[in-house]
């Protein structure tokens, strides 16, 4: 096993100095600027658009609309459905839909001209109330409507619940949320002959190539997507959105590069959001706290424009050991912007309901909530029956409780006060699926003694590039500073895109294999090249040098001596196809919340997360990943609420002034502990994903602490002061 490092981000200096070039920072010669036009109704038909004034405005080059469209084909498949290609018809599907593109010599000219365009609609009343739609929720078009596991002799989940000594049933809801990554979405498109080069904000350049080839009816080999730096994604940059193919199509028609950067308000509607959810959870247990039955009937919103929804009930099939399990899936279709993945889709919202329900069951049983979770910790996957590849959740519970001082938690809600503040403790279990996808990586040894590690992977600010450097340096026995990561270029070997917490678990083994292959190729070269001082000798490699036992030479010097600028090797790590074990990462959150007894203001004042996620490659960056997820979880619990106006389908708070996310003043010191047990059944590296794990269970922990502080059980996120007065 490699030793655990705590390294600074290799990309830190260029980012803090402003030298890192994000998608919008590219300015090819002859650049023109695009500005999206978006709809002002949520449902209906676009009857006409008057673009004459815009076309006469200073600097305007072209105005494209459904009445003067660019050639763009359907390109984005979400859950088996295909999104309508932008500007190819006059149907309005949601408020804020892209209905035009103004191209001008400057951004300001394009923006000002866009304000001159007027549109006429035949508008219909949109379906925009999730609450009103719950009664008519339907099974989704894709996926099974329900999944159930029953013990022998049990006829139904309701029978199992009825036979339980203690039962609880409650409904929990979560609002729509949006990603609000620091970097807005942007695309710069340039053509050279029939070949397209794109700089665009994406979590996977290979994904962008695939979708652009569909949208523009092109051979993927003629498209190059470059995106080494991403200013946050959280799932929102997994898809390719309307502005990217429109920008590329405009650049092709105009014969010059075009850049389109979405405004912050456009980011709220053009690029998708997390669905609303409702879950009715029923738990049944014996008198000693042993779970008998778990039922979760989950409902998610979905956009009429695509089929994506969150199967929020599914987490109840993976978390705790119970012989009788039932999870159902239904959707409410709304005329709203596209629903899409957001950090820990399904599991973040699913855990809020399940973890809240577990505390409610503990109250009904008169048990400590942590003891209830320990008692029902599963050694095997509750549905498949497969043993976990590596699971140390009980140690997370034990270590967390000891470090956090769980024994001091008030057993009676509302009993602990500190002046005007009611004080409570809560906890929640974290878990997220682990996997290893196929990945290819190239490692190139250079004559200057440095090493380049290349692959199409993306770094969303997670530290993936530093992971590449650490792993290659570890295999080659050289300082990390001598490794140059080269990510985010579709011309490099196909690595794993950044999503599903699969970057390090998939790309990491490939980096190690490629570094080993490059090392072996160097040894072979040293022994066989006629001009090598080691020709014909038994050559070994250690610490960045080749030698024959009597002398040694750094690999850079050898390559220079032989007149070779570099030597490289590409290796592919296969996906994990094991059918003998189940793979997940685990953790436990502990938090303290204070609620002002007079104003109802909730404040998170302490936090500890203990994480079991296999090998930790870079402890410093991994801690930041956990902290980031916890911050999002606190935001989910207390602040975030993307409000849909029922009558218009418009997002009423689609600005950073109105959509609340946590700031420094909202977040306490966050402690993170890693167990660092390698999961060698997943890979030789033993690393599992952490990027999404940390938000799972976080909102539930906050809700449980609020209840412990006040005695009030808030089942509808966010937990705002009006719900506590």
C-alpha positions as CSV (number, residue, x, y, z in Angstrom):
1,X,0.0,0.0,0.0
2,X,1.3,3.5,-0.9
3,X,1.9,5.9,2.0
4,X,-0.7,8.5,2.7
5,X,0.4,12.0,1.5
6,X,-0.9,15.4,2.3
7,X,0.2,17.4,-0.7
8,X,-0.7,20.9,-1.8
9,X,-2.7,21.2,-5.0
10,X,-0.4,21.2,-8.0
11,X,-2.8,23.6,-9.8
12,X,-3.0,25.9,-6.7
13,X,-0.5,28.5,-7.8
14,X,-1.9,29.0,-11.3
15,X,-5.4,29.3,-9.9
16,X,-4.8,31.8,-7.1
17,X,-2.6,33.9,-9.4
18,X,-5.2,34.0,-12.2
19,X,-3.0,32.2,-14.7
20,X,-5.3,29.2,-15.1
21,X,-7.3,29.6,-18.3
22,X,-10.9,28.5,-17.9
23,X,-13.2,28.0,-20.8
24,X,-14.3,31.7,-21.0
25,X,-10.6,32.9,-20.8
26,X,-9.8,31.9,-24.4
27,X,-9.7,34.7,-27.0
28,X,-8.8,33.3,-30.5
29,X,-8.2,35.9,-33.2
30,X,-11.3,37.3,-34.9
31,X,-13.5,36.3,-31.9
32,X,-17.2,37.2,-31.9
33,X,-19.5,37.0,-28.9
34,X,-22.8,35.2,-28.5
35,X,-25.6,36.0,-26.1
36,X,-28.6,33.7,-25.5
37,X,-32.2,34.9,-25.8
38,X,-34.5,33.0,-23.4
39,X,-38.3,32.6,-23.2
40,X,-40.4,34.6,-20.8
41,X,-43.3,32.1,-20.6
42,X,-43.1,28.5,-19.4
43,X,-45.5,26.8,-21.8
44,X,-46.9,27.5,-25.1
45,X,-45.9,28.4,-28.7
46,X,-43.6,31.1,-29.9
47,X,-45.6,33.0,-32.5
48,X,-43.1,35.6,-33.8
49,X,-39.9,37.3,-32.9
50,X,-39.0,40.8,-34.1
51,X,-35.3,41.0,-34.5
52,X,-35.0,44.0,-36.8
53,X,-33.9,46.5,-34.2
54,X,-31.3,44.0,-32.9
55,X,-30.0,43.3,-36.4
56,X,-29.4,47.1,-36.9
57,X,-27.7,47.6,-33.5
58,X,-24.0,48.4,-33.5
59,X,-21.7,45.5,-33.9
60,X,-24.3,42.9,-34.5
61,X,-23.3,40.1,-36.9
62,X,-26.3,37.8,-36.8
63,X,-29.4,36.9,-34.9
64,X,-30.6,33.3,-34.9
65,X,-34.1,32.2,-33.8
66,X,-36.5,29.4,-34.6
67,X,-37.5,31.5,-37.5
68,X,-33.9,31.8,-38.7
69,X,-32.4,28.7,-37.1
70,X,-28.9,27.3,-36.9
71,X,-28.6,23.6,-37.9
72,X,-28.5,21.7,-34.6
73,X,-29.8,18.2,-34.2
74,X,-31.1,16.5,-31.0
75,X,-28.0,15.6,-28.9
76,X,-28.6,15.1,-25.2
77,X,-30.0,11.8,-24.0
78,X,-31.2,11.8,-20.4
79,X,-32.5,8.5,-19.0
80,X,-33.5,7.3,-22.5
81,X,-35.1,10.6,-23.6
82,X,-33.8,13.0,-26.1
83,X,-33.9,16.7,-25.4
84,X,-35.3,18.9,-28.2
85,X,-32.6,20.6,-30.2
86,X,-32.5,24.3,-29.5
87,X,-34.1,26.7,-32.0
88,X,-35.5,23.9,-34.2
89,X,-39.2,24.5,-33.3
90,X,-41.4,27.1,-31.8
91,X,-42.7,25.1,-28.8
92,X,-42.0,26.6,-25.4
93,X,-41.3,24.0,-22.7
94,X,-40.2,26.1,-19.8
95,X,-39.5,29.6,-18.6
96,X,-35.9,30.6,-19.5
97,X,-35.6,28.2,-22.5
98,X,-33.1,29.2,-25.2
99,X,-35.0,30.7,-28.1
100,X,-32.3,32.7,-29.8
101,X,-28.7,33.6,-30.1
102,X,-27.4,37.1,-30.9
103,X,-23.8,37.3,-32.2
104,X,-21.9,40.6,-32.2
105,X,-18.4,42.0,-32.1
106,X,-18.4,42.4,-28.3
107,X,-20.2,40.9,-25.4
108,X,-21.8,44.2,-24.5
109,X,-23.1,44.7,-28.1
110,X,-24.6,41.2,-28.1
111,X,-26.2,41.7,-24.7
112,X,-27.6,45.1,-25.6
113,X,-28.9,43.9,-28.9
114,X,-30.6,41.0,-27.3
115,X,-32.6,43.4,-25.2
116,X,-34.1,44.9,-28.4
117,X,-35.6,41.6,-29.5
118,X,-39.3,41.2,-28.8
119,X,-41.4,38.0,-28.9
120,X,-45.1,37.1,-29.1
121,X,-46.3,33.9,-27.5
122,X,-49.5,31.8,-27.4
123,X,-49.1,30.9,-23.7
124,X,-50.7,28.1,-21.8
125,X,-50.8,27.8,-18.0
126,X,-47.9,25.6,-17.0
127,X,-47.8,22.7,-14.7
128,X,-45.7,24.2,-12.0
129,X,-46.8,23.0,-8.6
130,X,-45.2,19.9,-7.3
131,X,-47.5,19.7,-4.3
132,X,-50.6,19.9,-6.5
133,X,-49.2,17.2,-8.7
134,X,-48.5,14.6,-5.9
135,X,-52.0,13.2,-6.0
136,X,-51.5,12.4,-9.7
137,X,-47.9,11.1,-9.5
138,X,-47.2,8.3,-12.0
139,X,-44.6,5.6,-12.3
140,X,-41.6,6.7,-14.3
141,X,-41.3,5.8,-18.0
142,X,-37.9,4.2,-17.3
143,X,-37.0,1.8,-14.5
144,X,-39.1,-0.4,-12.3
145,X,-41.9,1.4,-10.4
146,X,-41.0,-0.5,-7.2
147,X,-38.6,-2.9,-5.7
148,X,-39.3,-5.2,-2.8
149,X,-37.6,-7.8,-0.7
150,X,-39.6,-9.9,1.7
151,X,-38.7,-12.5,4.3
152,X,-39.9,-16.0,3.9
153,X,-43.5,-16.3,5.0
154,X,-44.3,-12.5,4.7
155,X,-46.9,-11.7,2.2
156,X,-46.4,-7.9,1.9
157,X,-44.5,-5.0,3.3
158,X,-47.6,-3.8,5.0
159,X,-47.9,-7.2,6.8
160,X,-44.3,-6.9,8.0
161,X,-45.0,-3.4,9.3
162,X,-48.2,-4.5,11.1
163,X,-46.2,-7.3,12.8
164,X,-43.6,-4.9,14.2
165,X,-43.7,-3.9,17.8
166,X,-43.0,-0.3,17.1
167,X,-43.7,1.6,13.8
168,X,-43.4,5.2,12.6
169,X,-44.6,6.8,9.4
170,X,-43.8,10.3,8.2
171,X,-43.5,12.3,5.0
172,X,-40.4,14.3,4.2
173,X,-40.0,16.8,1.3
174,X,-37.1,18.6,-0.3
175,X,-37.3,21.6,-2.7
176,X,-35.6,22.1,-6.0
177,X,-31.9,23.1,-5.7
178,X,-29.4,24.4,-8.2
179,X,-25.7,23.9,-8.4
180,X,-24.4,27.6,-8.6
181,X,-20.8,26.6,-9.3
182,X,-18.4,29.5,-9.2
183,X,-17.6,29.3,-12.9
184,X,-20.6,30.1,-15.2
185,X,-21.1,27.9,-18.2
186,X,-19.1,29.1,-21.3
187,X,-18.2,27.8,-24.7
188,X,-15.6,29.1,-27.2
189,X,-15.8,27.5,-30.7
190,X,-13.3,27.7,-33.5
191,X,-13.2,25.9,-36.9
192,X,-10.2,25.1,-39.1
193,X,-11.6,23.7,-42.3
194,X,-14.0,21.0,-41.3
195,X,-12.4,20.5,-37.8
196,X,-13.9,22.0,-34.6
197,X,-12.0,23.0,-31.5
198,X,-14.1,23.7,-28.5
199,X,-13.2,25.2,-25.1
200,X,-16.2,24.5,-22.8
201,X,-17.0,24.0,-19.2
202,X,-17.5,20.3,-18.9
203,X,-17.0,17.4,-16.5
204,X,-15.9,15.2,-19.4
205,X,-14.4,16.2,-22.7
206,X,-15.3,12.8,-24.2
207,X,-19.0,13.4,-23.3
208,X,-18.9,16.8,-25.0
209,X,-17.3,15.3,-28.2
210,X,-20.0,12.6,-28.3
211,X,-22.9,15.1,-27.9
212,X,-21.4,17.6,-30.3
213,X,-20.9,15.0,-33.0
214,X,-24.7,14.2,-32.7
215,X,-25.7,17.9,-32.6
216,X,-23.6,18.9,-35.6
217,X,-23.8,15.6,-37.5
218,X,-20.0,15.3,-37.4
219,X,-17.4,12.6,-37.2
220,X,-16.2,12.7,-33.5
221,X,-12.6,12.5,-34.9
222,X,-13.1,16.0,-36.3
223,X,-13.9,17.5,-32.9
224,X,-11.4,18.4,-30.2
225,X,-12.7,19.5,-26.8
226,X,-10.2,21.1,-24.4
227,X,-11.0,22.0,-20.8
228,X,-8.2,21.6,-18.3
229,X,-9.7,23.7,-15.6
230,X,-13.3,23.6,-14.2
231,X,-14.6,26.1,-11.7
232,X,-16.9,23.6,-10.0
233,X,-19.6,21.3,-11.5
234,X,-21.5,19.2,-8.9
235,X,-23.1,17.4,-11.8
236,X,-24.3,20.5,-13.7
237,X,-21.4,20.3,-16.2
238,X,-21.9,16.6,-17.0
239,X,-24.4,17.4,-19.7
240,X,-23.9,19.5,-22.8
241,X,-26.4,22.3,-22.8
242,X,-28.0,24.4,-25.6
243,X,-25.4,27.2,-25.7
244,X,-22.6,24.8,-26.7
245,X,-23.9,23.4,-30.0
246,X,-25.5,26.8,-30.9
247,X,-22.1,28.5,-30.4
248,X,-20.4,25.9,-32.5
249,X,-23.0,26.1,-35.3
250,X,-22.8,29.9,-35.4
251,X,-19.0,29.8,-35.6
252,X,-19.3,27.3,-38.5
253,X,-21.8,29.5,-40.4
254,X,-20.0,32.8,-39.7
255,X,-16.5,31.4,-40.4
256,X,-15.0,32.9,-37.3
257,X,-14.7,31.9,-33.6
258,X,-17.6,32.6,-31.3
259,X,-17.7,32.7,-27.5
260,X,-20.9,32.4,-25.5
261,X,-20.9,32.9,-21.7
262,X,-24.2,32.4,-19.8
263,X,-25.2,35.0,-17.3
264,X,-25.8,33.9,-13.8
265,X,-29.6,34.2,-14.3
266,X,-29.3,32.0,-17.4
267,X,-27.4,29.4,-15.5
268,X,-30.4,28.9,-13.3
269,X,-32.6,27.8,-16.2
270,X,-30.6,26.8,-19.2
271,X,-28.5,24.1,-17.6
272,X,-30.7,22.1,-15.2
273,X,-31.5,21.7,-11.5
274,X,-32.1,19.1,-8.8
275,X,-35.7,17.8,-8.7
276,X,-38.1,18.3,-5.9
277,X,-38.9,15.2,-3.9
278,X,-41.4,13.8,-1.4
279,X,-40.9,10.6,0.6
280,X,-43.2,8.8,2.9
281,X,-41.2,6.5,5.1
282,X,-42.5,3.8,7.3
283,X,-40.2,1.9,9.7
284,X,-41.1,-1.1,11.8
285,X,-38.9,-2.6,14.5
286,X,-39.0,-5.1,17.4
287,X,-39.0,-3.8,20.9
288,X,-35.2,-4.1,21.1
289,X,-34.7,-1.9,18.1
290,X,-34.1,-4.6,15.4
291,X,-35.5,-3.3,12.1
292,X,-38.2,-5.5,10.8
293,X,-39.4,-3.5,7.8
294,X,-38.5,-0.4,5.8
295,X,-40.9,1.2,3.4
296,X,-40.1,4.3,1.4
297,X,-42.6,5.6,-1.2
298,X,-40.6,8.2,-3.1
299,X,-41.8,10.8,-5.6
300,X,-39.6,13.1,-7.7
301,X,-40.3,16.0,-10.0
302,X,-39.2,15.7,-13.6
303,X,-39.2,18.2,-16.4
304,X,-41.5,17.8,-19.3
305,X,-38.4,18.3,-21.4
306,X,-36.6,15.2,-20.2
307,X,-37.1,12.0,-18.2
308,X,-34.5,12.5,-15.5
309,X,-35.8,12.1,-11.9
310,X,-34.4,11.1,-8.6
311,X,-35.2,7.6,-7.4
312,X,-35.0,8.9,-3.8
313,X,-36.5,5.8,-2.1
314,X,-33.7,3.6,-3.4
315,X,-31.2,4.5,-0.7
316,X,-33.6,2.7,1.8
317,X,-32.6,-0.5,0.0
318,X,-28.9,-0.1,0.7
319,X,-28.5,1.5,4.1
320,X,-29.7,-0.7,7.0
321,X,-30.2,-4.4,7.6
322,X,-33.9,-5.3,7.5
323,X,-35.5,-8.5,6.2
324,X,-38.4,-6.7,4.6
325,X,-37.7,-3.7,2.3
326,X,-39.9,-1.8,-0.2
327,X,-39.1,1.2,-2.3
328,X,-41.4,2.7,-4.9
329,X,-40.8,5.4,-7.5
330,X,-43.2,7.9,-9.0
331,X,-42.8,11.2,-10.8
332,X,-44.7,14.5,-11.1
333,X,-44.1,16.1,-14.5
334,X,-43.7,19.9,-14.5
335,X,-43.2,22.6,-17.1
336,X,-39.9,23.7,-15.6
337,X,-36.3,23.7,-16.8
338,X,-34.5,20.4,-17.2
339,X,-34.0,18.3,-14.1
340,X,-30.5,16.8,-13.9
341,X,-27.9,15.2,-11.6
342,X,-26.6,17.2,-8.6
343,X,-24.1,16.0,-6.0
344,X,-25.2,12.5,-4.8
345,X,-28.4,12.4,-6.9
346,X,-31.2,10.5,-5.2
347,X,-29.0,9.6,-2.2
348,X,-28.6,13.1,-0.8
349,X,-32.4,13.7,-0.7
350,X,-33.0,10.1,0.1
351,X,-30.8,10.2,3.2
352,X,-32.5,13.2,4.6
353,X,-35.8,11.2,4.9
354,X,-34.3,8.0,6.0
355,X,-31.9,9.5,8.6
356,X,-34.7,11.6,10.0
357,X,-37.0,8.6,10.2
358,X,-34.3,6.6,12.0
359,X,-34.2,9.2,14.7
360,X,-38.0,9.3,14.9
361,X,-38.0,5.5,15.4
362,X,-35.3,5.8,18.0
363,X,-37.5,8.3,19.9
364,X,-40.4,5.9,19.7
365,X,-38.2,3.1,21.0
366,X,-36.6,5.2,23.7
367,X,-33.2,4.3,22.2
368,X,-30.1,6.4,21.5
369,X,-30.2,7.1,17.8
370,X,-26.6,6.0,17.4
371,X,-27.3,2.7,19.2
372,X,-30.2,2.1,16.8
373,X,-27.9,2.5,13.8
374,X,-25.2,0.3,15.2
375,X,-27.8,-2.4,15.9
376,X,-28.9,-2.4,12.3
377,X,-25.6,-2.0,10.6
378,X,-25.5,-4.5,7.6
379,X,-22.6,-6.9,6.9
380,X,-24.1,-7.6,3.5
381,X,-26.1,-5.7,0.9
382,X,-29.6,-5.9,2.2
383,X,-31.1,-6.7,-1.3
384,X,-28.4,-8.7,-3.1
385,X,-27.1,-10.4,-0.1
386,X,-23.5,-9.9,-1.3
387,X,-20.9,-9.2,1.4
388,X,-19.4,-5.7,1.4
389,X,-16.0,-5.5,-0.2
390,X,-14.7,-3.5,2.8
391,X,-16.9,-1.8,5.4
392,X,-15.8,-0.2,8.7
393,X,-18.9,1.9,9.4
394,X,-19.1,0.7,13.0
395,X,-15.6,2.1,13.6
396,X,-16.8,5.4,12.1
397,X,-19.6,5.4,14.6
398,X,-17.3,4.6,17.5
399,X,-14.5,7.0,16.7
400,X,-17.0,9.7,15.8
401,X,-19.0,9.4,19.0
402,X,-15.8,9.4,21.1
403,X,-14.2,12.4,19.4
404,X,-17.4,14.4,19.3
405,X,-18.5,13.8,22.8
406,X,-21.8,12.1,21.8
407,X,-22.3,10.8,25.4
408,X,-23.0,14.4,26.4
409,X,-26.0,14.7,24.1
410,X,-29.2,15.5,25.9
411,X,-31.5,12.6,25.8
412,X,-34.6,14.8,26.3
413,X,-35.1,17.2,23.4
414,X,-34.9,20.9,24.4
415,X,-33.2,20.1,27.7
416,X,-29.8,21.7,27.0
417,X,-29.5,25.4,26.8
418,X,-26.7,27.9,26.8
419,X,-28.1,31.4,27.5
420,X,-30.5,32.3,24.7
421,X,-29.5,29.2,22.7
422,X,-31.0,25.8,22.7
423,X,-28.3,23.2,22.0
424,X,-28.7,19.8,20.3
425,X,-26.6,17.1,18.8
426,X,-27.5,15.0,15.7
427,X,-25.9,12.5,13.5
428,X,-26.4,10.8,10.2
429,X,-25.0,7.9,8.2
430,X,-23.2,8.5,4.9
431,X,-22.9,6.0,2.1
432,X,-22.4,6.2,-1.6
433,X,-21.8,3.6,-4.3
434,X,-18.2,2.7,-5.4
435,X,-17.1,1.4,-8.7
436,X,-14.1,1.3,-11.1
437,X,-14.6,2.1,-14.7
438,X,-12.2,1.4,-17.6
439,X,-9.6,4.1,-18.0
440,X,-6.6,4.8,-20.2
441,X,-3.7,7.0,-19.2
442,X,-0.4,8.0,-20.9
443,X,2.8,8.6,-19.0
444,X,5.6,10.3,-20.8
445,X,9.2,10.6,-19.4
446,X,11.0,13.7,-20.8
447,X,14.6,14.4,-21.3
448,X,14.4,17.3,-18.8
449,X,13.7,14.8,-16.0
450,X,10.0,15.7,-15.8
451,X,7.0,13.4,-16.4
452,X,3.7,14.2,-18.1
453,X,0.6,12.2,-17.2
454,X,-2.2,12.6,-19.7
455,X,-5.8,11.6,-19.9
456,X,-9.3,13.0,-20.7
457,X,-10.2,13.2,-17.0
458,X,-11.5,16.4,-15.5
459,X,-10.6,18.2,-12.3
460,X,-13.6,20.1,-11.0
461,X,-11.6,21.6,-8.2
462,X,-11.5,18.2,-6.5
463,X,-7.7,17.7,-6.8
464,X,-7.8,15.0,-9.5
465,X,-4.7,16.5,-11.2
466,X,-2.8,16.3,-8.0
467,X,-3.9,12.7,-7.5
468,X,-2.4,11.9,-11.0
469,X,0.9,13.6,-9.9
470,X,1.1,11.8,-6.6
471,X,0.4,8.3,-8.1
472,X,2.8,8.7,-10.9
473,X,5.5,10.1,-8.6
474,X,4.9,7.2,-6.2
475,X,5.5,4.5,-8.9
476,X,8.4,6.4,-10.5
477,X,10.1,7.3,-7.2
478,X,10.4,11.0,-8.0
479,X,9.2,14.1,-6.3
480,X,5.6,15.1,-7.0
481,X,6.8,18.5,-8.3
482,X,8.4,16.8,-11.3
483,X,5.1,15.4,-12.6
484,X,3.0,17.5,-14.9
485,X,-0.7,16.4,-15.1
486,X,-2.3,17.0,-18.5
487,X,-6.1,16.7,-18.1
488,X,-9.2,17.7,-20.0
489,X,-8.1,17.2,-23.6
490,X,-10.1,14.9,-25.9
491,X,-6.9,14.2,-27.9
492,X,-5.4,12.3,-25.0
493,X,-6.3,8.7,-23.9
494,X,-9.9,8.1,-22.7
495,X,-9.9,8.4,-19.0
496,X,-12.9,8.4,-16.6
497,X,-15.0,11.6,-16.7
498,X,-15.7,13.4,-13.4
499,X,-19.0,12.0,-12.1
500,X,-20.4,9.4,-9.7
501,X,-17.3,9.7,-7.4
502,X,-15.5,7.5,-9.9
503,X,-12.5,9.6,-10.9
504,X,-9.8,8.4,-8.5
505,X,-11.1,4.8,-8.2
506,X,-11.1,4.5,-12.0
507,X,-8.2,6.7,-13.2
508,X,-5.9,6.0,-10.3
509,X,-5.2,2.4,-11.2
510,X,-4.6,3.4,-14.8
511,X,-2.1,6.0,-13.8
512,X,-0.1,3.5,-11.8
513,X,-0.2,0.9,-14.7
514,X,0.9,3.6,-17.2
515,X,3.8,4.7,-14.9
516,X,4.9,1.1,-14.4
517,X,4.7,0.6,-18.2
518,X,6.8,3.7,-18.8
519,X,9.3,2.6,-16.2
520,X,9.6,-0.9,-17.8
521,X,10.0,0.7,-21.3
522,X,12.8,2.8,-20.0
523,X,14.6,-0.2,-18.5
524,X,14.3,-2.0,-21.8
525,X,15.6,1.0,-23.7
526,X,18.6,1.3,-21.4
527,X,19.5,-2.3,-21.9
528,X,18.9,-2.6,-25.6
529,X,19.8,0.8,-27.2
530,X,23.2,0.5,-28.8
531,X,24.3,4.0,-27.6
532,X,23.1,3.4,-24.0
533,X,25.9,3.1,-21.4
534,X,24.0,0.2,-20.0
535,X,23.7,-1.7,-23.3
536,X,23.7,-5.4,-22.8
537,X,23.6,-5.1,-19.0
538,X,21.0,-6.2,-16.5
539,X,19.3,-2.8,-15.8
540,X,17.2,-1.8,-12.9
541,X,15.2,1.3,-12.0
542,X,14.9,3.1,-8.7
543,X,14.3,6.6,-7.6
544,X,14.1,8.1,-11.1
545,X,17.4,6.5,-12.2
546,X,18.4,3.5,-14.3
547,X,21.5,1.5,-13.4
548,X,23.4,-1.7,-13.7
549,X,24.6,-2.1,-10.1
550,X,27.8,-0.2,-10.7
551,X,26.5,3.1,-11.9
552,X,23.2,4.9,-12.2
553,X,21.9,7.7,-14.4
554,X,18.7,9.9,-14.1
555,X,16.2,8.9,-16.8
556,X,16.3,12.5,-18.2
557,X,20.0,12.3,-18.7
558,X,19.8,8.9,-20.4
559,X,17.1,10.2,-22.8
560,X,19.1,13.3,-23.7
561,X,22.2,11.1,-24.2
562,X,20.3,8.9,-26.6
563,X,18.9,11.9,-28.5
564,X,15.3,11.1,-27.4
565,X,13.1,14.0,-26.2
566,X,10.8,11.6,-24.4
567,X,9.6,8.0,-23.9
568,X,6.0,7.2,-23.2
569,X,3.6,4.4,-22.5
570,X,-0.2,4.1,-22.4
571,X,-2.0,1.6,-20.1
572,X,-5.6,0.7,-19.6
573,X,-7.2,-0.3,-16.3
574,X,-10.3,-2.4,-16.8
575,X,-13.6,-1.8,-15.1
576,X,-14.3,-3.7,-11.9
577,X,-16.6,-6.6,-13.0
578,X,-16.7,-8.4,-9.6
579,X,-20.0,-10.1,-9.0
580,X,-19.0,-11.5,-5.6
581,X,-19.1,-8.4,-3.5
582,X,-21.0,-5.1,-3.1
583,X,-19.0,-1.9,-3.1
584,X,-19.8,1.4,-1.3
585,X,-18.1,4.0,0.7
586,X,-19.3,4.8,4.2
587,X,-19.1,7.5,6.9
588,X,-20.8,9.1,9.9
589,X,-21.6,12.7,10.5
590,X,-21.9,14.3,13.9
591,X,-23.0,17.9,14.4
592,X,-24.1,20.4,17.0
593,X,-26.8,22.9,16.3
594,X,-27.9,25.9,18.4
595,X,-31.3,27.4,17.9
596,X,-32.1,30.8,19.3
597,X,-35.0,30.4,21.7
598,X,-36.5,33.8,20.8
599,X,-35.9,34.2,17.0
600,X,-35.8,30.5,16.0
601,X,-32.5,31.1,14.1
602,X,-30.6,27.7,13.6
603,X,-26.8,27.7,13.7
604,X,-24.5,24.7,13.1
605,X,-21.7,25.2,15.6
606,X,-19.6,22.0,15.5
607,X,-19.1,19.2,12.9
608,X,-17.2,15.9,12.7
609,X,-17.2,13.5,9.8
610,X,-15.5,10.1,10.0
611,X,-15.0,8.5,6.6
612,X,-14.3,4.9,5.4
613,X,-13.5,5.3,1.7
614,X,-10.6,3.0,1.1
615,X,-7.1,4.3,0.3
616,X,-6.8,8.1,0.7
617,X,-4.3,9.3,-1.9
618,X,-4.0,12.9,-0.8
619,X,-5.4,13.6,2.7
620,X,-5.4,17.4,2.3
621,X,-7.5,17.4,-0.9
622,X,-9.7,14.6,0.4
623,X,-10.5,16.5,3.5
624,X,-11.4,19.5,1.3
625,X,-13.8,17.2,-0.6
626,X,-15.5,16.1,2.5
627,X,-15.7,19.7,3.8
628,X,-17.2,20.8,0.5
629,X,-19.9,18.2,0.6
630,X,-20.8,19.0,4.2
631,X,-21.0,22.7,3.4
632,X,-23.5,21.7,0.6
633,X,-25.4,19.5,3.0
634,X,-25.7,22.4,5.5
635,X,-26.9,24.6,2.7
636,X,-29.5,21.9,1.8
637,X,-30.6,21.6,5.4
638,X,-30.9,25.3,6.2
639,X,-30.9,27.6,3.2
640,X,-31.4,26.3,-0.3
641,X,-34.8,26.5,-1.9
642,X,-35.2,27.2,-5.7
643,X,-38.8,28.5,-5.7
644,X,-41.1,27.9,-8.6
645,X,-43.9,30.4,-9.1
646,X,-47.0,28.1,-9.4
647,X,-48.8,30.5,-11.9
648,X,-45.9,31.2,-14.2
649,X,-43.4,28.4,-13.9
650,X,-40.7,31.0,-13.3
651,X,-37.9,30.5,-10.8
652,X,-38.7,33.4,-8.4
653,X,-35.2,33.6,-6.9
654,X,-32.9,32.9,-9.8
655,X,-30.1,35.2,-8.8
656,X,-27.2,34.9,-6.4
657,X,-28.8,37.6,-4.3
658,X,-32.0,35.6,-3.8
659,X,-30.9,31.9,-3.9
660,X,-29.2,31.4,-0.6
661,X,-26.1,29.2,-0.3
662,X,-23.8,29.0,2.7
663,X,-21.1,31.6,3.3
664,X,-18.2,31.4,5.8
665,X,-20.4,32.8,8.6
666,X,-22.8,29.9,8.2
667,X,-20.2,27.2,8.5
668,X,-18.4,26.0,11.7
669,X,-15.0,24.4,11.9
670,X,-15.4,21.0,10.2
671,X,-13.2,18.1,11.4
672,X,-12.6,15.1,9.2
673,X,-11.1,11.8,10.0
674,X,-10.2,9.1,7.5
675,X,-9.9,5.4,8.4
676,X,-7.8,4.6,5.3
677,X,-8.5,0.9,4.9
678,X,-7.6,0.0,1.3
679,X,-10.4,-1.7,-0.6
680,X,-8.2,-4.2,-2.5
681,X,-11.2,-6.0,-3.9
682,X,-12.1,-2.9,-5.9
683,X,-8.5,-2.3,-7.1
684,X,-4.9,-2.7,-6.1
685,X,-4.9,1.0,-5.3
686,X,-7.9,0.4,-3.0
687,X,-9.4,3.9,-3.3
688,X,-13.2,4.4,-3.4
689,X,-15.0,7.6,-4.2
690,X,-15.6,10.5,-1.7
691,X,-16.9,13.4,-3.7
692,X,-20.5,12.7,-3.2
693,X,-20.4,10.6,0.0
694,X,-20.0,13.6,2.2
695,X,-23.4,15.3,1.4
696,X,-25.2,12.0,2.1
697,X,-26.7,12.1,5.6
698,X,-25.6,15.7,6.3
699,X,-29.0,17.3,6.1
700,X,-30.5,14.5,8.2
701,X,-27.8,15.1,10.8
702,X,-28.7,18.8,11.0
703,X,-32.5,18.0,11.2
704,X,-31.8,15.5,14.0
705,X,-29.7,18.0,15.9
706,X,-32.5,20.7,15.5
707,X,-35.0,18.2,16.9
708,X,-32.7,17.4,19.8
709,X,-32.2,21.1,20.5
710,X,-35.9,22.2,20.3
711,X,-38.2,19.1,20.3
712,X,-39.5,20.3,16.9
713,X,-39.2,17.8,14.0
714,X,-39.0,19.6,10.7
715,X,-39.7,17.3,7.8
716,X,-39.7,19.9,5.0
717,X,-36.4,21.4,3.9
718,X,-35.0,23.9,4.3
719,X,-35.2,24.3,8.1
720,X,-35.9,28.0,8.3
721,X,-36.6,30.0,11.4
722,X,-40.3,30.3,10.7
723,X,-40.6,26.5,11.1
724,X,-39.0,26.7,14.5
725,X,-41.0,29.5,16.1
